[in-house]
Amino acid sequence: MVAMLELAPAHENVLETLTVGPRGPRERALEEGILMLSDADLLAIVLGTGLVGCSVFRLANEMLERVGGLEGLGRLGPSAIAEIPGVGTAKALRLLAGLEIGRRSLMRSIRPRPAVCNSAAVAAWFTSRLSWREYEELWVISLDGRNGLRSARRVAQGGVHGLGVTPRDVLRVALQDTAAAIILVHNHPSGDPAPSDADVAMTHKVAEACHVVGVPLLDHVIVSSTGQYVSLLDLGILPPAV
């Protein structure tokens, strides 16, 4: 649960909004550009209103301080954000929707195309999607005959004990996408991207199953919450597909 904000005693009968003063964040965004605004300014615009005795600017600043900035805010679910005084469900969903729009925009702007050439390109794309996740997720990247991106689909989402996935789960996606080859990607919320024994064992099982059906597993990339990544191909754990 998010810590409760300490708000000033109520002394007015109206909510304080973004219209206070001639040079609020909305005006500066229009005159100087949205890039000139601070994180708190951007958050204040999304919130729109504060509480009686607590301006929206103060609410935005205290929210960011309490949750650890925008990164911390993005890790919270709607219920936790809605519990913050002055937010509520509607504002919480608006905040999360804005963060998700930003993530999707970033993913699509750096999507490796037309060809997936190396593990760094895969990691750059998926770090923005997975680095903030609380639990592990396993994704399958389906490639065409020229290693061009055909699709990227999540096949498993874990809990506190990690992922539960079988080669059949992976192959189902690969065959549905008529993939010529695939790459596995998953995240380590702990911050350490080093593969576990279970990761290595699962990778070898999937590689063997892929070889049988003629859809080679080219790599397994693990990204972390710190932005680091490892490639099982680069580490020599997964032999090059032939």
C-alpha positions in Angstrom: 0.0 0.0 0.0 1.3 3.5 -0.8 2.1 5.7 2.2 -0.5 8.3 2.9 0.4 11.8 1.9 0.5 14.5 4.7 -1.8 17.2 3.5 -2.3 20.7 4.8 -5.5 21.3 6.8 -8.5 22.3 4.8 -9.0 26.0 4.7 -10.8 26.6 1.4 -14.1 25.4 -0.1 -12.9 24.8 -3.6 -10.4 22.5 -5.2 -7.1 24.0 -6.4 -6.6 23.4 -10.1 -4.2 24.0 -12.9 -5.7 27.4 -13.6 -3.8 29.1 -10.7 -1.5 31.8 -12.1 -0.8 32.9 -15.7 2.2 30.6 -16.2 1.0 27.2 -15.3 2.3 24.0 -16.9 -0.4 24.1 -19.6 0.6 27.6 -20.6 4.3 26.8 -20.6 3.7 23.6 -22.6 1.9 25.6 -25.3 4.4 28.4 -25.4 7.7 26.6 -24.8 6.9 23.0 -25.7 6.0 19.9 -23.6 9.7 18.9 -23.3 10.3 21.9 -21.1 8.1 20.7 -18.3 9.3 18.8 -15.2 8.0 15.4 -14.2 5.8 17.1 -11.6 4.4 19.5 -14.1 3.5 16.7 -16.5 1.9 14.7 -13.6 0.0 17.8 -12.5 -1.5 18.2 -16.0 -2.7 14.6 -15.9 -4.2 15.0 -12.4 -5.9 18.2 -13.2 -7.0 19.0 -9.7 -5.6 18.7 -6.2 -7.4 18.7 -2.8 -8.8 21.4 -0.6 -5.7 23.0 0.9 -3.3 21.0 -1.3 -2.6 22.3 -4.8 -2.3 19.9 -7.7 1.4 21.0 -8.0 2.1 20.0 -4.4 0.1 16.7 -4.8 2.1 15.8 -7.9 5.5 16.6 -6.2 4.6 14.6 -3.1 3.3 11.7 -5.1 6.6 11.4 -7.1 8.6 11.7 -3.9 6.7 9.0 -2.1 6.6 6.4 -4.9 10.1 7.0 -6.3 9.5 9.1 -9.3 7.8 8.2 -12.6 9.5 4.8 -12.6 8.0 4.0 -9.2 4.6 5.2 -10.3 4.7 2.9 -13.3 5.2 -0.1 -11.0 2.0 0.5 -9.1 -1.4 -0.9 -10.0 -4.5 1.2 -10.2 -5.7 0.3 -6.7 -2.5 1.4 -5.0 -2.5 4.7 -6.9 -6.2 5.3 -6.3 -5.6 5.1 -2.5 -3.4 8.2 -2.6 -5.5 11.2 -1.3 -6.6 13.4 -4.1 -6.3 10.7 -6.8 -9.1 8.1 -6.9 -9.9 5.5 -9.5 -10.5 7.8 -12.5 -7.2 9.7 -12.1 -5.3 6.5 -11.4 -6.5 4.9 -14.6 -5.7 8.1 -16.5 -2.2 8.1 -15.1 -1.6 4.5 -16.0 -3.1 5.0 -19.5 -0.7 7.8 -20.1 2.3 5.8 -19.0 1.3 2.8 -21.1 0.9 5.1 -24.2 4.5 6.3 -23.6 5.8 2.7 -23.3 4.0 1.6 -26.4 5.2 4.6 -28.4 8.8 3.8 -27.3 8.5 0.2 -28.1 7.3 0.9 -31.6 9.8 3.6 -32.3 12.8 1.3 -31.5 11.3 -2.0 -32.7 14.0 -3.9 -34.5 13.1 -3.8 -38.2 13.3 -4.8 -40.9 15.6 -7.6 -39.5 16.5 -8.7 -36.0 20.3 -8.7 -36.3 21.6 -9.1 -32.7 20.7 -9.5 -29.1 21.3 -5.8 -28.4 18.4 -4.9 -30.7 16.1 -7.4 -29.0 17.1 -6.2 -25.5 16.6 -2.5 -26.4 13.1 -3.2 -27.5 12.1 -5.4 -24.6 13.7 -3.5 -21.8 11.1 -0.7 -22.2 8.3 -3.4 -22.0 9.6 -5.7 -19.3 12.1 -4.0 -17.1 9.4 -2.6 -14.8 7.4 -5.7 -14.5 7.0 -7.2 -11.0 6.9 -10.8 -12.2 8.6 -12.7 -15.0 7.1 -12.9 -18.5 8.2 -15.0 -21.4 7.8 -13.7 -25.0 8.3 -15.4 -28.3 9.6 -13.3 -31.2 8.6 -14.9 -34.5 10.8 -14.2 -37.5 10.4 -14.6 -41.2 12.9 -16.2 -43.6 15.1 -13.0 -43.6 15.0 -12.6 -39.8 12.4 -9.9 -40.2 10.0 -9.4 -37.3 6.7 -11.2 -37.8 5.2 -10.9 -34.3 6.1 -10.7 -30.6 3.7 -12.5 -28.3 3.7 -13.3 -24.6 3.3 -17.0 -23.9 3.7 -17.1 -20.1 3.5 -14.9 -17.0 5.0 -16.0 -13.8 4.3 -15.5 -10.1 6.6 -15.3 -7.1 8.2 -18.6 -8.1 9.0 -17.7 -11.7 7.6 -19.0 -15.0 5.9 -22.3 -15.8 6.3 -22.9 -19.5 6.7 -25.9 -21.8 8.2 -26.3 -25.3 4.6 -26.9 -26.5 3.6 -23.4 -25.3 6.4 -21.9 -27.4 5.9 -24.1 -30.5 2.2 -23.3 -30.5 2.9 -19.7 -31.1 5.7 -20.3 -33.6 3.5 -22.5 -35.7 0.5 -20.2 -35.5 2.7 -17.4 -36.8 4.3 -19.6 -39.4 7.7 -18.5 -38.1 10.8 -19.4 -39.9 12.8 -19.0 -36.7 12.1 -17.7 -33.2 13.8 -15.8 -30.3 12.8 -16.1 -26.6 12.8 -13.1 -24.3 12.0 -12.9 -20.7 12.7 -10.7 -17.7 14.4 -11.0 -14.3 12.7 -8.5 -11.9 15.5 -9.1 -9.4 17.8 -7.0 -11.5 20.3 -9.8 -12.2 20.0 -11.0 -15.8 22.2 -14.0 -15.3 20.4 -17.2 -16.4 19.3 -19.6 -13.7 19.7 -23.4 -14.0 15.9 -23.5 -14.8 16.4 -20.9 -17.6 19.2 -23.0 -19.2 17.2 -26.2 -18.9 14.1 -24.7 -20.4 16.1 -23.2 -23.2 17.7 -26.5 -24.2 14.3 -28.2 -24.1 12.7 -25.6 -26.4 15.7 -25.6 -28.7 15.4 -29.4 -29.1 11.7 -29.2 -29.8 12.2 -26.4 -32.3 14.9 -28.4 -34.1 12.4 -31.3 -34.5 9.8 -29.2 -36.2 12.3 -27.2 -38.3 11.8 -23.8 -36.6 15.2 -23.0 -35.0 15.6 -21.1 -31.7 18.1 -18.4 -32.6 18.6 -16.9 -29.1 17.2 -16.5 -25.6 17.6 -12.9 -24.3 17.1 -12.1 -20.6 16.5 -8.4 -19.6 16.5 -7.0 -16.1 15.0 -4.2 -14.1 18.4 -2.4 -14.2 18.5 -2.3 -18.0 21.2 -5.0 -18.2 20.7 -8.1 -20.4 22.3 -11.3 -21.3 22.1 -13.5 -24.4 22.3 -17.3 -24.0 23.7 -17.4 -27.6 26.4 -14.8 -26.8 27.3 -16.7 -23.6 27.7 -19.9 -25.6 25.0 -21.7 -23.6 22.8 -21.9 -26.7 24.7 -23.2 -29.8 24.2 -21.3 -33.1 21.3 -22.7 -35.1 22.2 -24.5 -38.2 
